[in-house]
Amino acid sequence: MGLNSNRVEDLSCHENTVVRIPIPPEALMPSVEIHKVCLPPKQTTLQKFKQRLSEIFFPDDPLHGFHNQTSFLRKLFVGLQFFFPIFQWGPHYNVSLLRSDIISGLTIASLAIPQGISYAKLANLPPIVGLYSSFVPPLIYSLLGSSRHLAVGPVSIASLVMGSMLSEAVSPTGDPILYLKLAFTATFFAGVFQASLGILRLGFVIDFLSKATLVGFMAGAAVIVSLQQLKGLLGIVHFTTKMQLSPVMSSVFSHRDEWSWQTIVMGFSFLLFLLTTRHISVRWPKLFWVSAAAPLTSVILSTLLVFLLKSKSPNISVIGHLPKGLNPPSSNMLYFSGKYLAVAIKTGIVTGILSLTEGVAVGRTFASLQNYQVDGNKEMIAIGLMNMAGSCSSCYVTTGSFSRSAVNYNAGAKSAVSNIIMASAVLVTLLFLMPLFYYTPSVILAAIIITAVIGLIDYQAAFRLWKVDKLDFVTCLSSFFGVLFISVPLGLAIAVGVSVFKILLHVTRPNTMVLGNIPGTHIYHNVNRYREALRVPSFLILAIESPIYFANSTYLQERILRWVREEEERIVASNETTLKSIILDMTAVTAIDTSGIDMLGELKKMLDKRSLQLVLANPAGTVTEKLHQSKALESFGLNGVYLTVGEAVADISSLYKAQDQAQP
């Protein structure tokens, strides 16, 4: 064949079709047009570096609002909208929206007040800190956050992790002041870490907490949290501070002499009431307010009951005195030196990652339901800044709560003003209603916590993991049992380790497959997946589904040679046409490094010695460019690189046919 069209050229090769080549009958396809393989546009190293950084850190083009803005005032307003989303929706706010936000804000306040007190106890903090944390952070988020439905406040997972990690270093009862200092310091570092991720646009860090990891972690944490609440439900005074299954259950049964029947009756009665209301709201979503109002209703009823029967039930533990007033400043309590600083930093980073993951995920979930977009990096900055400010105003780690956000959404929230309404209700409580909580029994807080965390056990998601991906299911189980039997942070670390192992497994052992032609088309697919796909005589067509890096280049070379050996053995066994050419479909090879380039060169030399031709089909632009710059393409010759598998088969088949006809 005198004319060949598949040489690699620069963008000057705009004329796509060069020659029409008839396909041999055995290929079972109509004629195809052979196209040139072009290099991507020429760019300097600096241009490539800037483009790569832009794709990594600015995939959403966050400064698009400043484009084509000539007025300084307009740029200033766009800047305010960028940093303070309230300026985006604020000018369009009206009375009808305010009415909806007032209803939803008061609704979530009825849930946030008892949950705030309960979650503070879960973190081994004074109950009042939970209310403080439901006041300042929501106000800050309403100015900086981009979600309309995210309800901000303390959450069970972050509370549990903070309580378990800090109590391992400092006793919350033995040295409560130091423990409180460490909690505020951990909150500060959590905020710094979260805001830094948003400012530096490093949100992909939280992606290492996969869905499988979180399903197992939250289920394990829910079980541990629920078992820990047996202290309150049974009226036990002396209870273990450890968070593993064995010591918790051992502590429950070793202190049977402390069990209080009055506490047990009250606790399980209200627990049944709360679970019933939760079931009603799950089954009939329009009755969401039933479960939303149930915690506050339980607090009011149990408080009245204990007050009226205080002389007849002295064994029921109560919250006691809670100070009135606004959040006291706590910047002077931040702990920046000493032997416990590392514990505070580690706790802050772990709780920061968990709360950030929950907050961003919840915000995006409800944004998708209303067809608007939540900027993940802005959310990180907002959550980080509110935690930094919270650490200086007697608050601990807060984020968007799924349960409260769901109530907020169902109650008809239209904007972040619902957080302001909720914070206002908490403010009224802090200023005037604190004495009313004196007789609130501790057992009711335990019942509220159990009801809240039991929804974190998503067995249906675990079942789906088992059906879809067994390795994800192993990750889920690792997280679950790690939390139950080892510790909360180590259980999380084990699950992340399994997830990283899964990534390494996919990178170092990518999929390769044999392709065959679907008769009458130019389509080539996996012969094991599509039974109608036929192997093309004299060709072995392989697809690689991964970038080619140093980590997998040796494996790919060995695997391709094995494919060749197996194909030759199959041909001998079935007495078919001799193998002449190996085509690598590189459609899914998005990148290649020097190790990968060297591997292709070595593979070609090895195949050349066996009189086998190696051909590349559809290499990506960056792959083609690197192969061209390294001069690796020179060894492939004029018939070594094609735009598609079909064109490669057509051109090379015609060449083989011409050679056969030329032979005497």
Phi, psi and omega per residue, in radians:
M1 nan 2.061 -3.011
G2 -1.375 -0.585 -3.074
L3 -1.810 2.296 3.102
N4 -2.265 2.473 -2.980
S5 -2.091 0.089 -2.970
N6 -1.788 0.237 3.125
R7 -1.139 2.598 -3.132
V8 -1.437 2.172 -3.113
E9 -2.328 2.975 3.095
D10 -1.301 -3.036 -3.055
L11 -1.183 -0.013 3.080
S12 -1.175 -0.233 -3.108
C13 -1.482 1.039 -3.128
H14 -1.311 -0.428 3.118
E15 -1.282 1.799 -2.995
N16 -1.154 -0.906 -3.039
T17 -1.608 2.236 -3.118
V18 -1.930 -0.759 -3.104
V19 -2.664 2.533 3.079
R20 -1.723 2.184 -3.083
I21 -2.026 2.203 3.098
P22 -1.201 2.487 -3.113
I23 -1.571 2.404 3.096
P24 -1.097 2.634 -3.084
P25 -0.991 -0.586 -3.075
E26 -1.191 -0.294 3.138
A27 -1.346 -0.280 3.044
L28 1.044 0.621 -3.131
M29 -2.380 2.726 3.004
P30 -1.250 3.021 -3.121
S31 -1.154 2.639 3.139
V32 -2.236 2.851 3.108
E33 -1.792 2.337 -3.109
I34 -1.618 2.218 -3.074
H35 -1.948 2.733 3.059
K36 -1.360 2.668 3.042
V37 -1.754 2.012 -3.036
C38 -1.759 2.598 3.035
L39 -1.362 2.715 3.062
P40 -1.187 2.910 3.134
P41 -0.978 2.518 -3.138
K42 -1.213 2.323 3.111
Q43 -2.410 2.617 3.039
T44 -1.302 2.889 3.115
T45 -1.054 -0.674 3.128
L46 -1.142 -0.713 3.115
Q47 -1.110 -0.738 3.105
K48 -1.101 -0.722 -3.129
F49 -1.131 -0.758 3.129
K50 -1.131 -0.710 3.133
Q51 -1.148 -0.704 3.139
R52 -1.143 -0.772 3.108
L53 -1.080 -0.688 3.139
S54 -1.092 -0.711 3.139
E55 -1.225 -0.553 -3.117
I56 -1.326 -0.853 -2.985
F57 -1.766 -0.361 -3.084
F58 -2.281 0.932 -3.128
P59 -1.146 -0.405 -3.095
D60 -1.697 0.063 -3.124
D61 0.860 1.218 -3.023
P62 -1.144 -0.323 -3.108
L63 -1.702 0.320 -3.093
H64 -1.104 -0.453 -3.134
G65 -1.166 -0.377 -3.117
F66 -1.496 -0.169 -3.118
H67 -1.131 2.391 3.066
N68 1.111 0.380 3.071
Q69 -1.715 2.055 -3.087
T70 -1.763 -0.524 -3.098
S71 -1.365 2.362 3.119
F72 -1.126 -0.719 -3.137
L73 -1.128 -0.667 3.121
R74 -1.153 -0.717 3.088
K75 -1.102 -0.677 3.121
L76 -1.107 -0.747 3.137
F77 -1.169 -0.702 3.088
V78 -1.101 -0.652 3.093
G79 -1.122 -0.727 3.090
L80 -1.107 -0.689 3.092
Q81 -1.124 -0.611 -3.124
F82 -1.182 -0.790 -3.080
F83 -1.512 -0.473 -3.127
F84 -2.247 1.598 -3.095
P85 -0.983 -0.301 3.120
I86 -1.062 -0.452 3.111
F87 -1.314 -0.235 3.081
Q88 -1.376 -0.844 -3.088
W89 -1.705 -0.271 -3.102
G90 -1.014 -0.822 -3.124
P91 -1.083 -0.357 -3.110
H92 -1.769 0.114 -3.090
Y93 -1.304 2.525 -3.115
N94 -2.496 3.135 -3.035
V95 -1.160 -0.673 -3.122
S96 -1.127 -0.651 3.070
L97 -1.163 -0.684 3.128
L98 -1.085 -0.674 3.134
R99 -1.065 -0.766 3.121
S100 -1.142 -0.708 -3.115
D101 -1.204 -0.581 3.100
I102 -1.126 -0.789 3.139
I103 -1.082 -0.841 -3.117
S104 -1.190 -0.636 3.132
G105 -1.128 -0.764 3.106
L106 -1.184 -0.579 3.124
T107 -1.143 -0.836 -3.128
I108 -1.263 -0.411 3.067
A109 -1.138 -0.664 3.116
S110 -1.113 -0.424 3.084
L111 -1.603 -0.628 -3.049
A112 -1.222 -0.618 -3.079
I113 -1.131 -0.948 3.104
P114 -1.175 -0.606 3.107
Q115 -1.175 -0.673 3.119
G116 -1.045 -0.785 3.102
I117 -1.119 -0.735 -3.093
S118 -1.175 -0.794 -3.091
Y119 -1.199 -0.540 3.054
A120 -1.085 -0.721 3.069
K121 -1.107 -0.615 3.121
L122 -1.132 -0.575 3.101
A123 -1.526 0.136 -3.121
N124 1.106 0.560 3.127
L125 -1.929 2.779 3.059
P126 -1.010 2.461 -3.096
P127 -0.976 -0.556 -3.091
I128 -1.117 -0.494 3.135
V129 -1.108 -0.576 3.090
G130 -1.117 -0.644 3.091
L131 -1.279 -0.690 3.055
Y132 -0.989 -0.703 -3.094
S133 -1.279 -0.205 3.081
S134 -1.716 0.122 -3.107
F135 -1.957 -1.062 -3.060
V136 -1.244 -0.892 -3.096
P137 -0.985 -0.737 3.120
P138 -1.072 -0.588 3.119
L139 -1.152 -0.741 3.140
I140 -1.189 -0.716 -3.131
Y141 -1.117 -0.625 -3.116
S142 -1.080 -0.417 3.106
L143 -1.537 -0.605 -2.983
L144 -1.849 -0.411 -3.034
G145 -1.363 2.666 -3.125
S146 -1.831 -0.017 3.124
S147 -1.619 2.441 3.131
R148 -1.524 -0.292 -2.976
H149 -2.088 -0.093 -3.112
L150 -1.202 2.134 3.095
A151 -1.751 2.072 -2.970
V152 -1.666 2.504 3.084
G153 2.900 -3.030 3.082
P154 -1.127 2.599 3.102
V155 -2.257 2.760 -3.005
S156 -1.161 -0.766 -3.042
I157 -1.122 -0.875 3.131
A158 -1.089 -0.658 3.117
S159 -1.120 -0.772 3.132
L160 -1.086 -0.833 -3.097
V161 -1.122 -0.763 3.126
M162 -1.092 -0.789 -3.133
G163 -1.091 -0.721 -3.088
S164 -1.274 -0.699 -3.091
M165 -1.277 -0.718 -3.121
L166 -1.292 -0.619 -3.106
S167 -1.212 -0.325 3.054
E168 -1.215 -0.439 -3.115
A169 -1.763 -0.672 -3.073
V170 -2.357 2.375 3.111
S171 -1.330 2.198 3.135
P172 -1.195 -0.384 3.096
T173 -1.676 -0.577 -3.131
G174 -1.282 -0.670 3.135
D175 -2.428 1.274 -3.037
P176 -1.112 -0.561 -3.116
I177 -1.179 -0.808 3.111
L178 -1.116 -0.695 3.123
Y179 -1.073 -0.740 3.129
L180 -1.133 -0.687 3.095
K181 -1.075 -0.767 -3.141
L182 -1.150 -0.636 3.115
A183 -1.113 -0.794 3.118
F184 -1.149 -0.676 3.130
T185 -1.165 -0.752 3.089
A186 -1.053 -0.677 3.096
T187 -1.102 -0.719 3.114
F188 -1.071 -0.830 -3.124
F189 -1.205 -0.557 3.040
A190 -1.068 -0.767 3.118
G191 -1.136 -0.731 3.110
V192 -1.075 -0.769 -3.137
F193 -1.114 -0.792 -3.119
Q194 -1.130 -0.823 -3.139
A195 -1.121 -0.642 3.129
S196 -1.116 -0.718 3.095
L197 -1.048 -0.708 -3.134
G198 -1.235 -0.760 -3.114
I199 -1.160 -0.760 3.138
L200 -1.464 -0.025 3.108
R201 0.983 0.880 -3.139
L202 -1.936 0.629 -3.081
G203 -1.115 -0.295 3.141
F204 -1.131 -0.228 3.117
V205 -1.064 -0.699 -3.098
I206 -1.286 -0.195 3.109
D207 -1.223 -0.246 3.093
F208 -1.219 -0.265 2.995
L209 -1.551 1.560 -3.073
S210 -1.232 2.960 3.092
K211 -1.033 -0.730 -3.137
A212 -1.109 -0.718 3.117
T213 -1.070 -0.810 -3.084
L214 -1.198 -0.641 3.121
V215 -1.058 -0.842 3.139
G216 -1.193 -0.722 -3.120
F217 -1.101 -0.827 -3.092
M218 -1.189 -0.606 3.083
A219 -1.150 -0.793 3.108
G220 -1.105 -0.737 3.115
A221 -1.126 -0.673 3.124
A222 -1.098 -0.716 3.115
V223 -1.123 -0.811 -3.136
I224 -1.107 -0.778 3.135
V225 -1.060 -0.780 -3.129
S226 -1.090 -0.748 3.132
L227 -1.174 -0.608 3.090
Q228 -1.101 -0.516 -3.115
Q229 -1.320 -0.101 3.042
L230 -1.087 -0.435 3.056
K231 -1.008 -0.831 -3.134
G232 -1.316 -0.673 -3.106
L233 -1.172 -0.542 -3.106
L234 -1.725 -0.153 3.127
G235 1.392 0.398 -3.132
I236 -1.291 2.351 -3.123
V237 -1.585 -0.861 -3.120
H238 -1.705 1.990 -3.034
F239 -2.427 2.621 -3.122
T240 -1.172 2.579 3.065
T241 -1.644 -0.075 3.138
K242 -1.282 2.739 -3.031
M243 -1.997 0.255 3.118
Q244 -1.616 2.774 -3.060
L245 -1.082 -0.821 -3.049
S246 -1.089 -0.938 -3.138
P247 -1.107 -0.559 3.136
V248 -1.153 -0.859 -3.136
M249 -1.166 -0.627 3.096
S250 -1.105 -0.713 3.140
S251 -1.166 -0.615 3.131
V252 -1.070 -0.821 -3.033
F253 -1.527 -0.330 3.101
S254 -1.426 -0.192 3.112
H255 -2.050 0.700 3.140
R256 -1.122 -0.425 3.134
D257 -1.199 -0.277 -3.130
E258 -1.656 -0.079 -3.133
W259 -1.085 2.416 -3.132
S260 -2.052 2.096 -3.076
W261 -1.162 -0.564 3.102
Q262 -1.116 -0.753 3.120
T263 -1.126 -0.718 -3.128
I264 -1.093 -0.794 -3.128
V265 -1.095 -0.831 -3.123
M266 -1.140 -0.782 -3.077
G267 -1.080 -0.873 -3.086
F268 -1.273 -0.456 3.073
S269 -1.158 -0.843 3.134
F270 -1.254 -0.541 3.068
L271 -1.105 -0.734 3.090
L272 -1.106 -0.718 3.106
F273 -1.070 -0.806 -3.119
L274 -1.154 -0.718 3.127
L275 -1.167 -0.619 3.108
T276 -1.144 -0.786 3.119
T277 -1.131 -0.633 3.101
R278 -1.129 -0.733 3.123
H279 -1.111 -0.683 3.127
I280 -1.085 -0.776 -3.099
S281 -1.221 -0.574 3.104
V282 -1.213 -0.712 -3.090
R283 -1.326 -0.627 3.126
W284 -2.171 1.575 -3.034
P285 -0.977 -0.493 3.134
K286 -1.159 -0.323 3.103
L287 -1.685 0.609 -3.131
F288 -1.031 -0.537 -3.075
W289 -1.167 -0.341 -3.141
V290 -1.113 -0.889 3.126
S291 -1.290 -0.504 3.130
A292 -1.159 -0.667 -3.114
A293 -1.503 -0.248 -3.051
A294 -1.072 -0.770 3.139
P295 -1.040 -0.814 3.139
L296 -1.168 -0.661 3.073
T297 -1.055 -0.741 3.126
S298 -1.114 -0.717 3.119
V299 -1.081 -0.798 -3.111
I300 -1.129 -0.842 -3.100
L301 -1.136 -0.762 -3.125
S302 -1.180 -0.633 3.108
T303 -1.125 -0.796 3.098
L304 -1.077 -0.710 -3.117
L305 -1.116 -0.785 3.135
V306 -1.178 -0.673 3.131
F307 -1.105 -0.730 -3.118
L308 -1.280 -0.516 -3.082
L309 -1.935 0.406 -3.038
K310 -1.094 -0.518 3.132
S311 -1.346 -0.414 -3.088
K312 -1.738 -0.167 -3.138
S313 -2.344 1.122 -3.107
P314 -1.223 -0.279 -3.087
N315 -1.411 -0.151 3.137
I316 -1.423 2.058 -3.122
S317 -1.292 2.426 3.141
V318 -2.100 2.852 -3.119
I319 -1.124 -0.758 -3.123
G320 1.564 -2.766 -3.032
H321 -1.229 2.294 3.011
L322 -2.106 2.246 -3.073
P323 -1.194 2.479 3.055
K324 -1.473 2.798 3.039
G325 2.024 2.951 -3.125
L326 -1.283 2.984 3.131
N327 -1.008 2.132 3.041
P328 -1.293 2.590 3.101
P329 -1.136 2.542 -3.118
S330 -2.320 0.250 3.134
S331 -1.082 -0.514 3.121
N332 -1.293 -0.155 -3.138
M333 -1.710 -0.050 3.137
L334 -1.172 2.396 -2.949
Y335 -1.894 1.746 -3.056
F336 -1.915 0.118 3.085
S337 -2.688 2.656 -3.132
G338 2.139 3.051 -3.022
K339 -1.295 -0.256 -3.123
Y340 -1.710 0.080 -3.101
L341 -1.095 -0.710 -3.139
A342 -1.084 -0.658 3.111
V343 -1.108 -0.753 -3.133
A344 -1.123 -0.730 -3.137
I345 -1.145 -0.805 -3.138
K346 -1.080 -0.768 3.114
T347 -1.090 -0.708 3.138
G348 -1.108 -0.732 -3.121
I349 -1.178 -0.789 -3.122
V350 -1.127 -0.856 3.127
T351 -1.167 -0.556 3.108
G352 -1.135 -0.750 3.120
I353 -1.126 -0.797 -3.103
L354 -1.129 -0.806 -3.113
S355 -1.200 -0.599 3.104
L356 -1.166 -0.742 3.113
T357 -1.049 -0.797 -3.135
E358 -1.151 -0.802 -3.084
G359 -1.097 -0.828 -3.129
V360 -1.152 -0.727 -3.134
A361 -1.114 -0.763 -3.141
V362 -1.133 -0.775 3.133
G363 -1.041 -0.763 -3.141
R364 -1.202 -0.591 3.134
T365 -1.051 -0.882 -3.090
F366 -1.342 -0.439 3.056
A367 -1.164 -0.676 3.132
S368 -1.142 -0.549 3.132
L369 -1.212 -0.477 -3.127
Q370 -1.885 0.145 3.036
N371 1.058 0.796 2.958
Y372 -2.324 2.912 -2.988
Q373 -1.875 2.430 3.043
V374 -1.913 2.164 3.125
D375 -1.373 1.943 -3.075
G376 -1.043 -0.702 -3.122
N377 -1.222 -0.650 3.062
K378 -1.144 -0.651 3.103
E379 -1.107 -0.703 3.106
M380 -1.083 -0.767 3.128
I381 -1.119 -0.770 -3.125
A382 -1.094 -0.822 -3.131
I383 -1.155 -0.679 3.125
G384 -1.135 -0.802 -3.128
L385 -1.156 -0.636 -3.136
M386 -1.212 -0.542 3.079
N387 -1.302 -0.629 3.064
M388 -1.108 -0.785 3.090
A389 -1.162 -0.659 3.123
G390 -1.098 -0.651 3.140
S391 -1.120 -0.403 3.119
C392 -1.633 0.022 -3.136
S393 -2.340 0.700 3.007
S394 1.098 0.601 3.088
C395 -1.987 2.687 2.999
Y396 -1.963 -3.066 -2.945
V397 -0.945 2.249 3.105
T398 -2.274 2.795 3.082
T399 -2.847 -2.982 3.091
G400 -1.393 2.203 -3.137
S401 -1.596 2.345 -3.140
F402 -1.167 -0.776 -3.083
S403 -1.135 -0.804 -3.141
R404 -1.220 -0.608 3.105
S405 -1.165 -0.641 3.087
A406 -1.112 -0.736 3.084
V407 -1.122 -0.732 3.130
N408 -1.050 -0.763 3.131
Y409 -1.134 -0.835 -3.109
N410 -1.191 -0.446 3.123
A411 -1.387 -0.088 3.057
G412 1.655 0.462 3.127
A413 -1.044 2.434 -3.124
K414 -1.972 -0.331 -3.112
S415 -2.788 -3.123 3.127
A416 -1.227 -0.067 3.082
V417 -1.073 -0.461 3.102
S418 -1.044 -0.573 3.053
N419 -1.172 -0.635 3.111
I420 -1.163 -0.726 3.104
I421 -1.106 -0.750 3.115
M422 -1.078 -0.797 3.130
A423 -1.084 -0.613 3.107
S424 -1.145 -0.699 3.087
A425 -1.126 -0.684 3.081
V426 -1.147 -0.654 3.104
L427 -1.052 -0.795 3.098
V428 -1.058 -0.700 3.119
T429 -1.107 -0.775 -3.130
L430 -1.121 -0.640 -3.063
L431 -1.424 -0.592 -2.951
F432 -2.226 -0.410 -2.936
L433 -1.875 0.047 -3.058
M434 -1.081 -0.660 3.126
P435 -1.049 -0.423 -3.111
L436 -1.189 -0.324 -3.117
F437 -1.549 0.045 -3.057
Y438 -1.016 -0.777 -3.070
Y439 -1.642 0.198 3.088
T440 -1.159 2.150 -3.088
P441 -1.284 2.491 3.112
S442 -1.091 -0.489 -3.101
V443 -1.125 -0.512 -3.132
I444 -1.240 -0.548 3.074
L445 -1.153 -0.697 3.098
A446 -1.087 -0.734 3.137
A447 -1.132 -0.683 3.133
I448 -1.143 -0.726 -3.141
I449 -1.116 -0.805 -3.132
I450 -1.047 -0.762 -3.141
T451 -1.102 -0.660 -3.105
A452 -1.252 -0.734 -3.027
V453 -1.472 -0.314 -3.100
I454 -1.124 -0.441 3.094
G455 -1.262 -0.198 3.121
L456 -1.363 -0.228 3.125
I457 -1.475 1.695 -3.073
D458 -1.785 1.430 -3.111
Y459 -1.208 -0.475 3.110
Q460 -1.162 -0.678 3.087
A461 -1.139 -0.684 3.105
A462 -1.111 -0.685 3.118
F463 -1.143 -0.671 3.104
R464 -1.148 -0.661 3.090
L465 -1.059 -0.731 3.132
W466 -1.090 -0.703 -3.099
K467 -1.263 -0.636 -2.982
V468 -1.630 -0.807 -3.018
D469 -2.540 1.892 -3.083
K470 -1.152 -0.602 3.141
L471 -1.205 -0.633 3.026
D472 -1.102 -0.658 3.111
F473 -1.136 -0.681 3.069
V474 -1.093 -0.708 3.075
T475 -1.041 -0.772 3.125
C476 -1.058 -0.821 3.138
L477 -1.139 -0.667 3.118
S478 -1.055 -0.771 3.113
S479 -1.140 -0.765 -3.086
F480 -1.109 -0.931 -3.094
F481 -1.279 -0.507 3.066
G482 -1.092 -0.754 3.100
V483 -1.164 -0.715 -3.080
L484 -1.182 -0.763 -2.941
F485 -1.922 -0.279 -3.130
I486 -1.914 -1.383 3.062
S487 -2.945 2.877 -3.105
V488 -1.121 -0.934 -3.121
P489 -1.161 -0.664 3.139
L490 -1.220 -0.636 3.061
G491 -1.060 -0.726 3.094
L492 -1.147 -0.726 -3.139
A493 -1.113 -0.699 3.116
I494 -1.081 -0.770 -3.135
A495 -1.125 -0.724 3.089
V496 -1.103 -0.678 3.098
G497 -1.072 -0.736 3.100
V498 -1.129 -0.678 3.119
S499 -1.123 -0.745 3.110
V500 -1.122 -0.689 3.088
F501 -1.048 -0.684 3.115
K502 -1.102 -0.732 3.110
I503 -1.081 -0.821 3.133
L504 -1.073 -0.644 3.129
L505 -1.106 -0.741 3.131
H506 -1.211 -0.619 -3.113
V507 -1.281 -0.770 -3.053
T508 -1.451 -0.370 -3.138
R509 -2.259 1.205 -3.106
P510 -1.247 2.820 3.108
N511 -1.274 2.408 2.942
T512 -2.269 2.588 -3.070
M513 -2.648 2.747 3.080
V514 -1.586 2.305 3.136
L515 -1.830 2.586 3.045
G516 -2.317 2.827 -3.106
N517 -1.564 2.315 3.009
I518 -1.416 2.016 -3.000
P519 -0.897 2.400 3.096
G520 1.455 0.073 -3.122
T521 -2.341 3.040 3.012
H522 -1.737 0.302 -3.042
I523 -1.608 2.352 3.085
Y524 -2.139 2.230 -3.100
H525 -2.411 2.967 -3.141
N526 -1.032 2.165 -3.098
V527 -1.202 -0.408 3.103
N528 -1.397 -0.400 -3.122
R529 -1.585 -0.663 -3.112
Y530 -2.023 1.925 -3.097
R531 -1.155 -0.476 -3.118
E532 -1.352 -0.220 3.112
A533 -1.228 2.204 -3.066
L534 -1.903 2.398 3.029
R535 -1.131 2.462 3.131
V536 -1.572 2.193 -3.124
P537 -0.956 2.424 3.118
S538 1.320 -0.066 -3.098
F539 -2.098 2.489 2.896
L540 -2.062 1.944 -3.070
I541 -1.821 2.050 -3.092
L542 -2.048 2.485 3.066
A543 -1.992 2.408 3.082
I544 -1.967 2.214 -3.056
E545 -1.901 0.975 -3.130
S546 -3.006 2.676 2.901
P547 -1.040 2.690 3.131
I548 -1.826 1.888 -3.088
Y549 -2.101 3.071 3.070
F550 -1.023 -0.513 -3.066
A551 -1.288 -0.392 -3.088
N552 -2.205 0.013 -3.063
S553 -1.120 -0.757 3.127
T554 -1.108 -0.751 3.112
Y555 -1.058 -0.787 -3.102
L556 -1.106 -0.693 3.112
Q557 -1.087 -0.804 3.136
E558 -1.131 -0.688 -3.107
R559 -1.214 -0.673 3.131
I560 -1.152 -0.740 3.103
L561 -1.104 -0.614 3.082
R562 -1.164 -0.716 3.080
W563 -1.014 -0.742 -3.131
V564 -1.104 -0.799 3.139
R565 -1.067 -0.793 -3.138
E566 -1.121 -0.640 3.129
E567 -1.176 -0.724 3.118
E568 -1.117 -0.697 3.095
E569 -1.136 -0.661 3.123
R570 -1.157 -0.703 -3.129
I571 -1.127 -0.740 3.127
V572 -1.119 -0.734 -3.103
A573 -1.161 -0.599 -3.090
S574 -1.757 0.014 3.084
N575 1.017 0.874 -3.129
E576 -1.756 -3.101 -3.124
T577 -1.140 2.480 -3.100
T578 -1.046 2.467 3.109
L579 -1.242 2.272 -3.125
K580 -2.128 -0.532 -2.992
S581 -2.450 2.461 3.042
I582 -2.007 2.094 3.121
I583 -1.838 2.186 3.073
L584 -1.738 1.967 3.052
D585 -1.379 1.915 -3.040
M586 -1.823 0.448 3.138
T587 -1.003 -0.718 -3.086
A588 -1.591 0.036 3.103
V589 -1.502 1.651 -3.030
T590 -1.446 -0.276 -3.111
A591 -2.740 2.778 3.099
I592 -2.611 2.529 3.078
D593 -1.996 -3.048 -3.060
T594 -1.110 -0.611 3.096
S595 -1.113 -0.696 3.104
G596 -1.155 -0.687 3.112
I597 -1.117 -0.772 3.109
D598 -1.087 -0.661 3.128
M599 -1.081 -0.776 3.124
L600 -1.089 -0.682 3.110
G601 -1.127 -0.784 3.122
E602 -1.130 -0.705 3.135
L603 -1.091 -0.710 3.141
K604 -1.129 -0.720 3.125
K605 -1.086 -0.740 -3.124
M606 -1.130 -0.689 -3.137
L607 -1.290 -0.610 3.096
D608 -1.049 -0.685 3.131
K609 -1.110 -0.402 3.133
R610 -1.752 0.245 3.133
S611 1.039 0.650 3.086
L612 -2.024 2.363 -3.114
Q613 -1.618 2.306 3.072
L614 -1.789 2.217 -3.088
V615 -2.213 2.449 3.090
L616 -1.843 2.374 3.132
A617 -2.165 2.284 3.045
N618 0.959 0.903 3.036
P619 -1.237 2.499 3.136
A620 -1.129 2.862 -3.075
G621 -1.016 -0.832 -3.120
T622 -1.171 -0.613 3.103
V623 -1.148 -0.813 3.120
T624 -1.044 -0.727 -3.119
E625 -1.104 -0.763 -3.134
K626 -1.194 -0.675 3.081
L627 -1.114 -0.649 3.131
H628 -1.214 -0.787 -3.116
Q629 -1.158 -0.572 3.138
S630 -1.451 -0.022 -3.111
K631 1.107 0.317 3.116
A632 -1.213 -0.470 -3.109
L633 -1.221 -0.377 -3.116
E634 -1.068 -0.582 -3.120
S635 -1.286 -0.304 -3.122
F636 -1.436 -0.405 3.087
G637 1.309 -2.948 -3.052
L638 -1.263 -0.421 -3.108
N639 -1.909 0.597 -3.047
G640 -1.909 -0.300 -3.093
V641 -2.365 2.270 -3.117
Y642 -2.328 2.784 -3.113
L643 -1.301 -0.614 3.130
T644 -2.427 2.860 3.073
V645 -1.125 -0.720 -3.125
G646 -1.050 -0.741 3.124
E647 -1.181 -0.639 3.104
A648 -1.100 -0.811 3.136
V649 -1.084 -0.761 -3.101
A650 -1.118 -0.849 -3.071
D651 -1.171 -0.821 -3.089
I652 -1.215 -0.637 3.092
S653 -1.080 -0.735 3.107
S654 -1.115 -0.666 3.115
L655 -1.123 -0.795 3.115
Y656 -1.082 -0.688 -3.131
K657 -1.136 -0.715 3.117
A658 -1.121 -0.708 3.120
Q659 -1.126 -0.714 3.139
D660 -1.129 -0.672 -3.126
Q661 -1.241 -0.503 -3.125
A662 -1.317 -0.385 -3.140
Q663 -1.314 2.462 -3.134
P664 -1.204 nan nan
